Amino acid sequence: MSNPAFEFEHVHIISENPKAAADWYAGMLGADITFEREVRGAPQIGVELGGMMILIRGRRPGENSVSTKPMRDIEDYSSHDEWDTDHFGYIYRGDLTAFCDEVRAEEATLAVEP
């Protein structure tokens, strides 16, 4: 049973380079960068993709963020094997293999192959 008092608002990503991350979403996925501002001493960029808001922020003063564990194969699936955000799910209607080739051509890596 859904609660009409709540609705999905955004996914929040903390990035070492928020501008590069936002530009990647815009360039590779066709997202729209809707705003760029500073919040609590850190850059924050709004990216809209398929009706979903992704907030990407940089390092706040005093933070010493660390990278997550890399993906690894476990039985018949891949996992970071830690408590945290696992992934964001997107539906892609097109040639997924060709799109992944485009992503790799931009020197991005795929944590898990399709």
C-alpha positions in Angstrom: 0.0 0.0 0.0 1.5 3.3 -1.0 1.5 6.4 1.1 0.2 9.4 -0.8 2.1 11.7 1.5 5.4 10.5 0.0 6.8 10.6 -3.5 10.2 9.8 -4.9 12.3 13.0 -5.1 16.0 12.2 -5.9 19.0 10.0 -5.8 22.1 11.6 -4.2 25.6 10.8 -5.4 28.8 12.1 -3.7 31.5 12.4 -6.3 35.2 13.4 -6.3 34.5 15.4 -9.4 30.8 16.4 -9.5 31.0 18.5 -12.7 32.6 15.6 -14.7 30.0 13.2 -13.3 27.1 15.6 -14.3 28.7 16.1 -17.8 28.9 12.3 -18.2 25.2 11.9 -17.5 24.4 14.7 -19.9 26.8 13.6 -22.7 26.4 9.8 -22.5 22.8 9.5 -21.3 21.2 12.7 -22.6 20.4 14.0 -19.1 19.7 17.7 -18.5 21.8 19.6 -16.0 19.1 21.7 -14.2 21.2 23.6 -11.7 24.7 24.1 -10.2 25.1 25.7 -6.8 27.1 25.4 -3.5 25.4 23.7 -0.6 27.2 23.5 2.8 30.5 24.4 1.2 30.4 21.8 -1.6 29.3 22.0 -5.2 26.0 20.4 -5.9 24.6 19.8 -9.4 21.1 18.7 -10.3 20.8 16.3 -13.2 17.4 15.2 -14.6 17.2 11.9 -16.4 13.9 10.3 -17.5 11.9 12.2 -15.0 14.3 11.3 -12.2 16.5 13.8 -10.3 20.0 12.9 -9.6 21.9 15.2 -7.2 25.6 15.1 -7.5 27.7 16.8 -4.9 31.4 17.2 -4.2 33.4 17.0 -1.0 32.3 19.2 1.9 34.8 20.8 4.1 36.2 18.3 6.6 35.1 15.2 4.7 37.6 12.5 3.7 35.5 10.3 1.4 36.8 7.0 0.3 36.0 4.8 -2.7 33.7 1.9 -2.4 34.9 -1.7 -2.7 35.2 -2.9 -6.3 32.6 -5.3 -7.7 33.5 -8.9 -7.5 31.9 -12.1 -8.7 30.0 -14.1 -6.1 28.4 -17.4 -7.4 26.2 -16.2 -10.3 26.1 -12.5 -9.6 28.4 -9.5 -9.0 28.4 -7.4 -5.8 30.3 -4.7 -3.8 29.6 -6.9 -0.8 29.0 -4.0 1.6 26.1 -2.1 3.1 25.6 1.0 0.9 23.9 1.9 -2.4 24.1 -1.1 -4.7 23.1 0.4 -8.1 20.6 2.6 -10.0 18.4 0.8 -12.4 17.7 2.2 -15.9 15.7 0.9 -18.8 17.5 1.3 -22.1 15.5 0.8 -25.3 18.1 0.3 -27.9 21.2 -1.7 -28.8 22.8 -2.2 -25.4 26.0 -3.7 -26.7 26.6 -0.7 -29.0 25.8 1.7 -26.2 28.2 0.0 -23.9 30.9 0.3 -26.6 30.2 4.0 -26.7 30.6 4.2 -22.9 33.9 2.4 -23.1 35.1 4.7 -26.0 34.7 7.6 -23.5 37.2 5.8 -21.2 34.5 4.8 -18.7 34.4 1.3 -17.2 31.5 -0.9 -16.6 31.5 -2.4 -13.1 29.5 -5.3 -14.4 29.2 -6.3 -18.1 25.7 -6.7 -19.5 
